[in-house]
Amino acid sequence: MKITLNQITHEVQPGATLTDALTLLQARPPFAVAVNLQFVPNTRYAQTPLRPDDNIEVIFPVTGG
């Protein structure tokens, strides 16, 4: 099934979770995640199933001045 991860389309297996999507991105904390514009706490990544056409945004903090 197709999902969008940070504006790039990816193919994932049916039954994939948000943790699986984050693995595709090789995301390292700290970051925040929203699925279809809804914030998902990090304690829920493994329990959040993905659905076809989900839009996932992973947001990394920016440091500096």
N, C-alpha and C positions, 0 to 999 in steps of 0.2 A: 504494500500500500504506500501511497505517496504522502509525505509530510513536507512542510517547509520549515527549515531550521536556519534562522538568521538570514532569511530571504533567499535561501538556496534549497531547491527541491531535492529530496532524498527519498530513496526507496527503503522501507523497513518491513520486517516480517509482521504478519498479523499477530496480534498479541504482544507487540513490543510495548515497552514502558518508557516513561520519560528518562529513566536511567539509561536505557539503550540509546536514545537519541543523544544524550550528553556524551556517551562514549564515542559516537561518530564525530563529535566536535572536539573530542579530547580536552574537554573543559576542565580547568583546574580552579579550585576556589581561590579567592572569593568571587562569586557571581550570583546574580538573581535570575530567576526563570519565570516567564509567563507563557501560558498556553492559551491561545485565543484571547489574549489580552487579560487573562486572569492569573494573578500571582500564584505560584505554587511554592509552599515552603519546602526546604530541603528534606525535611522528614517525610515528605509525601512523594518524592521522585519515584521510588520503586513501586509504589502503589497507584501511580497515575498511568492508566492505560492510554495509549495513543489511538486516535481514530483517523480514518482517511481524511486528508486535507487539513489536518491540524496545523496551525501556525504557531511555531515555538520561537520565542525570542530569548536569547541568553545575553544578559547585560553584565559587562565587566566594569568595575570601578576604574576611574581615570585618576591618576595621581599627578601631582606636580602643580606648578603655579604659573 
